[in-house]
Amino acid sequence: MRILIYGINYFPELTGIGKYSGEMAEWLAAKGHDVRVVAAPPYYPAWKVDSGYSALKYRTEVLKGVKVMRCPVWVPQDPKPLTRLLHLMSFAIFSIPQLLRNGFWKPDLIFCIAPTLFCAPNALLFSRFTGAKSLLHIQDFEIDAMFGLGMIGAGKIFVRAAYGIESFLYRLFDRVSTISQSMCGRLEQKGVNKDDIILFPNWVDTRFLNPHADKKKYRDMWGFNDGDRVILYSGNLGKKQGLEILLEVARSLRHRSNYHFVVVGEGAHKQTLMDEAERSGVKNVHFHPLQSYEFLPDLLCMADIHLVLQKKGAADAVMPSKLTGILSVGGHAIITSEEDTEIGRLVLQNPGIAVLAPPENAAALETAIVACAEKTFRAGGPGYNVIARRYAEENLGMDSVLSKLESQCATLAGRHNAAHGTAL
């Protein structure tokens, strides 16, 4: 198959959507498919274009067998709701020439990734022009997230219009995929035919991310001993995570001298968090930059407890990708989420896989951390969460997830090629 992947984020970004898009493209290329990518230069989660790339120039490179066509993009230094929208819009506009360059290549499938939904009209027009089948993959419901988290204040007419346009665009694609059962249900609520919805969950390389990595590498590097309880938050440091609660809990637990909160990552909200920690005199929170992907197993295995933090109303709009890695290494996770969300149901249906705490409730989170820390400290056995590891192996393996996607894409492309009288 000839597959064009169209999305703003891509490898070498190490977190979030770019990581998954990169791994998917490389996996498909390794299976013999001709894969091209139209993307922005890497900038996430630091909101700064990586060294060696330019935000102002078009560029084509080949990465691990995939032809990647980069587009100019405006990257705000301090992303806020309006500047984020302009940022996403800039990619949608500047990516058009790269799309046109692929017109005569005649792909079988254009795989458009949201965010950003601004690219959806481009992808639909491209598919009509080339005869390619169109698949929209939704990692985040960005409109739900913006309105649900109060990122945009707007009147009822504007809100209705935004949701109306969103639903209209979804229904124009041949297929729409997303990463969880509850998000599939939300697509139905938005007017997408059930038969046109594909469950395409985020995956994890369970061979790479395993419980047997070097647990002492980062503990030694950052000065923690065996008696210390390390509570790790690793990933994007954005507003939607609600990380202020971490500082509140850390301040409340400062009397426990062996409790250390480690925050690893980059993001638009990082400096605000660091400034607040300094102002409030919190000494048991340690900030570190994003670490090299090759050492991710060591980083995750260092922690006694992993935090997956979200605000109320965000859990089903934004499924945290970090959770797959935590489960794969057998991490002991505390997740702040309501019980009736996808993550909440995951925890309730798989007792022992993680601990669920109500979102935006510092007292409940503190209680969960102390209980989990004492339990893991006293527990014998392998030292990792066997239930979490088993779930990852059986449900989240990369080959299993991507093989199913490949089959579904081949079905789409097969119908396309049959209509044109050619073989797959």
Buried (B, 14 or more C-beta within 10 A) or exposed (E): BBBBBBBBBBBBBBBBBBBBBBBBBBBBBEEEBBBBBBBBBBBBBBBEBEEEBEBEEBBEEEBBBBBBBBBBBBBBEEBEBEBBBEBBBBBBBBBBEBBEBBEEEEBBBBBBBBBBBBBBBBBBEBBEEBEBBBBBBBBBBBBBBBBBBEBBEEEEEEBEEBBEBBBEBBBBBBBBBBBBBBBBBBBEEBEBEEEBBBBBBBBBBBEBBBBEBBBEBBBEEBEBEEEBBBBBBBBBBBBBBBBBBBBBBBBBBBEEEEBBBBBBBBBBBBEBBBEBBEEEEBEBBBBBEBBEBEEBBBBBBBBBBBBBBBBBBBBBBBBBBBBBBBBBBBBBBBBBBBEEBBBBBBBEEBEEBBBBBBBBBBEBBBEBBBEBBEEBEEEEEEBBBEBBBBBBBEBBBBEBBBEBBBEBBBEBBBEBBEEEEEEE
